[in-house]
Amino acid sequence: MIKIQKVEFTLTNTSERIIVKDIRGIFPKDNVPFTVHTDKGDITTQIKIHDDNLPHFHLGFRPTGAKITTWFSEHPDLKIGDAGDKLTIEVVKPKEEYNLTLKKVPWCRN
């Protein structure tokens, strides 16, 4: 059996959550904390399922003494959709730690 260690995708919405339906197996069970290492710092999060029945996690964090912010608010120019920026999630320590990297696509005019 081949295990997924890295997956690249584009964001399809701006709801400030990462939907993991197709890659659910690389994450821990629902409501179990795990760490995501990002360019803005480490974020502790967990898989949640709400009314839409889509497993997902949020990328919110609280810098020392500050209000809760999100990884998305730290990247206001993030391009969403089929031609959008690429995100890569890489397993560092299965079910516990992951790297999230952003690959910006060049802006172009049609």
Buried (B, 14 or more C-beta within 10 A) or exposed (E): EEEEEEBEBBBEEEEBBBBBEEBEEBBEEEEEEBBBBBEBEEBEBBBEEEEEEEBBBBBBBEEEEEEEBBBBEBBEEBBEEEEBBBBBBBBEEEEEBBBBBBEEEEEEEE
